[in-house]
């Protein structure tokens, strides 16, 4: 046989299975990430279609994030291989063919517009539709509702950060849909294991440590983590606990509890490891235990509340010459994001009310309740 001739086994290499998943992906959270993780497991390449602002406004209501923010956030989720911008709100077999996808995967809830149209009817009729399990206890509707409740105190001592279902239902016109209504997220070690990369730190990897709350993970956070990753090989997030975040931010912060924030960070491709309920003050023992080479914080001017004893939480890494201020170039903050919701309170309230009302009707039609 000629040296240049391919063998039968080489020429019969199996074609990669390409999977399509689309959505609004507004305020990208760990529920979105979990759906993408499950979709990726059904094939080899995950192609994600993200709808435009115009399409979302027409069929669902005003999005909280801009389309450019949503495109960037989806690209940063570690299970995503390709992103299609301005994807059709009603995917068709022709669209899947265009991107070489075999089938579409969506959550096991019924996806409709505010007018009750089934967005996936064409793919269902063509046999190119698969479902994955929806993550209970989280949705964009839920998060918007939490921010609309910012003027109320949900960090009471006996609630552990939980949002009262009755308060949320009243805010949304009395509806509380089984699919997207608020429900307390139940954390488990299995879920953390599924989200963790499992990649061990190599002996010569330079470790960068970043402490913070990372509430409502957004493009401001993402650009900062991308910039910080340039400082080393292994990015460790020191995630502050709910009580600590509430202490230094006050009001109703954090909007997402620590378990939700852990999963959201683990889904980001720049994050290597998360220290859960990290201490606010960085000690020398902590630096040695985690073998931290550099501690990074936001650009000069970013507020750094002192420790309860009045000291600088970054005093040790500064004294060791292992502290650096970074400017990501992105001005977006969690406060600005919440302000968007508060300024557009009526629009988002009406959006939530209409969508949950229609979903509740569909749920009752399907399950006969």
C-alpha positions in Angstrom: 0.0 0.0 0.0 1.3 3.5 -0.9 2.4 5.6 2.1 0.1 8.4 0.9 -3.0 6.3 0.7 -5.5 6.6 3.6 -6.6 3.4 5.4 -10.3 2.4 5.5 -10.5 3.3 9.3 -9.0 6.8 8.6 -11.5 7.6 5.9 -14.4 6.4 8.0 -14.0 8.9 10.8 -17.4 9.6 12.3 -19.0 12.9 11.5 -19.3 15.2 14.6 -22.9 15.6 15.9 -23.8 19.3 15.9 -26.4 20.4 18.4 -28.5 23.6 18.2 -29.8 25.5 21.1 -31.3 29.0 21.0 -32.9 31.5 23.3 -33.0 35.1 24.6 -30.4 34.4 27.3 -31.3 37.6 29.1 -29.4 38.1 32.3 -27.5 34.9 31.7 -27.6 32.7 34.8 -26.7 29.2 35.9 -30.1 27.9 34.7 -29.1 28.9 31.1 -25.6 27.4 31.7 -27.1 24.1 32.9 -29.3 23.9 29.8 -26.2 24.5 27.6 -24.2 21.9 29.6 -26.9 19.3 29.0 -27.3 20.2 25.3 -23.5 19.8 24.8 -23.7 16.2 26.3 -26.0 15.2 23.5 -23.5 15.8 20.7 -20.0 17.0 19.9 -20.4 20.7 18.9 -22.8 23.1 20.5 -24.1 25.9 18.3 -26.0 28.6 20.2 -28.4 31.0 18.5 -29.1 34.2 20.5 -32.1 36.4 19.6 -31.7 40.1 18.9 -33.2 42.9 21.0 -35.8 43.6 18.4 -37.0 40.0 18.3 -37.2 39.7 22.0 -39.1 43.0 22.4 -41.6 42.0 19.7 -42.4 38.5 21.0 -41.6 38.6 24.7 -41.0 42.1 26.0 -38.0 44.4 26.6 -34.8 42.6 27.5 -32.7 43.7 30.4 -29.4 43.2 28.7 -28.4 44.4 25.3 -27.9 41.9 22.5 -24.1 42.7 22.5 -23.9 41.9 26.2 -25.9 38.7 25.7 -23.7 37.6 22.8 -20.6 38.1 24.8 -21.9 36.3 27.9 -22.9 33.2 25.9 -19.5 33.0 24.2 -17.9 32.9 27.7 -19.8 29.8 28.8 -17.4 26.9 28.7 -19.7 24.4 27.0 -20.5 26.7 24.0 -18.5 26.2 20.8 -20.2 28.6 18.3 -22.6 31.5 18.6 -25.1 32.7 16.0 -26.1 36.3 16.5 -29.6 37.5 15.7 -31.0 34.0 15.5 -34.6 33.6 14.4 -37.1 33.5 17.2 -38.9 30.6 15.5 -36.2 28.1 14.5 -36.8 25.9 11.4 -35.3 22.8 9.9 -33.8 25.1 7.2 -32.0 27.1 9.9 -30.6 24.0 11.5 -29.4 22.8 8.0 -27.7 26.2 7.4 -25.5 25.7 10.4 -25.1 21.9 9.9 -27.0 21.0 13.1 -28.7 17.7 13.5 -31.3 18.7 16.0 -32.4 21.3 18.6 -32.4 21.0 22.3 -34.6 23.0 24.6 -35.8 22.8 28.2 -38.7 20.6 29.1 -40.9 23.6 29.8 -43.2 24.9 27.0 -41.6 27.9 25.3 -44.2 30.4 24.0 -44.4 34.1 23.1 -46.5 36.4 25.2 -49.3 35.6 22.7 -49.1 31.8 23.2 -47.3 30.8 20.0 -45.1 27.7 20.3 -41.7 28.7 19.1 -40.6 25.2 18.3 -43.6 23.8 16.4 -41.7 23.4 13.1 -38.8 21.4 14.7 -41.2 19.3 16.7 -43.2 18.4 13.6 -40.0 17.5 11.8 -38.7 15.2 14.5 -35.6 17.4 15.2 -36.5 18.5 18.7 -35.0 17.1 22.0 -35.6 18.2 25.6 -33.4 18.6 28.6 -34.3 19.1 32.2 -35.0 22.7 33.3 -33.1 23.9 36.3 -35.6 24.4 39.1 -35.5 27.6 41.2 -34.1 30.1 38.7 -35.3 32.0 35.7 -34.8 35.5 34.2 -38.4 36.3 35.2 -37.5 35.3 38.8 -34.3 37.5 38.8 -36.2 40.5 37.5 -38.8 40.0 40.1 -36.1 39.9 42.8 -34.8 43.3 41.6 -38.2 44.8 41.5 -38.4 43.8 45.2 -35.2 45.8 45.9 -37.1 48.3 48.1 -38.2 45.4 50.4 -36.1 43.6 52.9 -35.6 39.9 51.9 -32.5 39.5 54.1 -34.4 38.9 57.2 -32.7 36.6 59.7 -35.2 33.7 59.3 -35.4 33.7 55.5 -31.7 32.9 54.5 -32.1 35.2 51.5 -35.3 33.6 50.2 -37.8 35.7 48.4 -41.4 35.3 49.6 -43.6 33.7 46.9 -46.6 35.8 47.9 -44.7 39.0 47.5 -43.4 37.9 44.1 -46.9 36.8 43.0 -48.4 40.1 44.1 -45.8 42.0 42.1 -46.6 40.0 39.0 -50.3 40.4 39.1 -51.1 37.3 41.2 -49.6 34.7 38.9 -46.9 32.2 39.9 -46.1 29.9 37.1 -44.7 26.4 37.9 -42.0 26.9 35.2 -40.7 30.4 35.7 -42.1 31.5 39.0 -39.8 32.0 42.0 -38.8 29.0 44.0 -35.9 28.4 46.3 -32.9 26.9 44.6 -31.7 23.7 46.3 -27.9 23.3 46.2 -26.2 20.0 45.9 -22.6 18.7 45.6 -23.7 16.8 42.5 -24.6 20.1 40.7 -21.3 21.7 41.7 -19.5 18.6 40.4 -21.3 18.8 37.1 -20.3 22.5 36.7 -16.7 22.1 37.8 -14.1 21.7 35.1 -12.1 19.1 37.0 -8.9 20.6 35.7 -6.1 20.4 38.2 -3.6 23.2 38.7 -0.3 22.4 37.1 2.9 22.7 39.2 4.2 25.8 37.4 0.8 27.5 36.9 0.7 31.1 38.1 -2.4 31.6 40.3 -4.4 34.8 40.3 -6.9 35.4 43.1 -9.9 37.7 42.9 -12.3 38.2 45.8 -15.8 39.6 45.5 -19.6 39.1 45.5 -20.1 38.6 41.7 -23.8 39.1 42.1 -25.9 39.0 38.9 -22.9 38.0 36.9 -22.6 40.4 34.0 -20.3 41.8 31.3 -18.5 44.0 33.7 -17.5 41.0 35.7 -16.7 39.0 32.6 -14.4 41.6 31.1 -12.6 41.9 34.4 -12.1 38.1 34.7 -10.8 38.0 31.1 -8.4 40.8 31.9 -7.3 39.1 35.2 -6.7 35.7 33.4 -4.0 37.5 31.4 -2.1 37.8 34.7 -1.7 34.1 35.2 -2.7 30.6 34.3 -5.1 29.6 37.0 -7.9 32.0 38.1 -9.3 31.5 41.6 -12.4 33.4 42.7 -12.9 34.1 46.4 -16.6 34.3 46.7 -18.0 36.2 49.7 -20.9 34.7 51.6 -24.4 36.2 51.7 -24.0 37.7 55.1 -20.6 39.3 54.2 -22.0 40.8 51.0 -25.0 42.2 52.8 -22.7 43.7 55.4 -20.7 45.7 52.9 -23.3 46.4 50.3 -26.4 46.7 52.4 -30.0 46.9 51.2 -31.2 43.6 49.6 -27.8 42.5 48.4 -27.0 39.9 47.3 -29.8 39.3 44.9 -28.5 35.8 44.2 -27.5 33.5 47.1 -24.1 32.0 47.4 -25.0 28.7 45.8 -26.4 30.4 42.8 -23.4 32.6 42.4 -21.0 29.6 42.7 -22.6 27.8 39.8 -22.7 31.0 37.7 -19.0 31.5 38.1 -18.1 27.9 37.5 -19.8 28.1 34.1 -17.4 30.8 33.0 -14.5 29.6 30.9 -12.0 31.9 32.6 -12.7 30.6 36.1 -10.5 27.7 37.3 -11.7 27.4 40.9 -14.1 29.0 43.4 -13.4 29.4 47.1 -16.9 29.2 48.7 -17.7 31.7 51.5 -14.2 33.2 51.3 -13.0 35.3 54.2 -13.2 39.1 53.5 -9.7 39.7 54.9 -6.9 38.1 52.9 -4.3 36.6 55.3 -0.8 35.3 54.8 -1.9 31.8 55.8 -4.6 32.0 53.1 -2.0 33.2 50.5 0.2 30.2 51.4 -2.6 27.7 51.5 -3.9 28.5 48.0 -0.4 29.3 46.7 -1.6 32.7 45.4 0.9 34.5 43.2 -1.2 37.7 42.6 -4.3 39.2 44.1 -6.2 41.5 41.7 -8.9 44.1 42.3 -10.8 46.6 40.1 -9.4 49.9 38.8 -8.4 52.7 41.2 -11.5 54.3 42.6 -13.5 51.1 43.0 -14.8 51.1 46.6 -13.1 48.7 49.1 -14.9 48.8 52.4 -12.5 48.3 55.3 -12.6 45.2 57.5 -14.8 45.3 60.6 -11.6 46.1 62.6 -11.0 49.0 60.3 -8.1 47.4 58.5 -7.4 47.0 54.7 -8.5 43.6 53.5 -5.7 43.7 50.9 -2.9 44.7 53.4 -1.1 41.3 53.3 -0.9 40.9 49.5 0.1 44.6 49.2 2.9 44.1 51.7 4.1 40.9 49.9 4.1 42.8 46.6 1.4 40.5 45.2 -1.4 43.0 44.6 -2.4 44.6 41.4 -5.2 47.0 40.3 -6.8 46.2 36.9 -8.9 48.2 34.6 -11.2 46.1 32.4 -12.4 49.1 30.5 -16.1 48.1 31.2 -18.1 50.5 33.4 -21.0 48.2 34.0 -21.7 47.3 37.6 -24.4 45.3 39.5 -25.8 48.6 40.7 -26.2 50.0 37.2 -27.9 46.7 36.1 -30.4 47.0 39.0 -31.0 50.6 38.1 -32.1 49.5 34.6 -34.8 47.4 36.2 -36.0 50.0 38.6 -36.2 52.7 35.9 -38.2 50.4 33.7 -40.2 48.9 36.6 -43.6 49.1 34.8 -42.4 47.6 31.6 -40.8 44.6 33.2 -43.7 44.1 35.6 -46.1 44.0 32.7 -43.8 41.7 30.8 -43.5 39.3 33.7 -47.3 39.4 34.3 -48.2 38.6 30.7 -45.7 35.9 30.2 -46.4 34.1 33.5 -50.2 34.3 32.9 -49.8 32.7 29.5 -47.4 30.0 30.8 -49.8 29.1 33.6 -52.6 28.6 31.1 -50.3 26.4 28.9 -49.2 24.4 32.0 -52.8 23.8 33.0 -53.7 22.8 29.5 -50.9 20.2 29.3 -51.2 18.8 32.8 -54.9 19.2 33.2 -54.8 21.1 36.5 
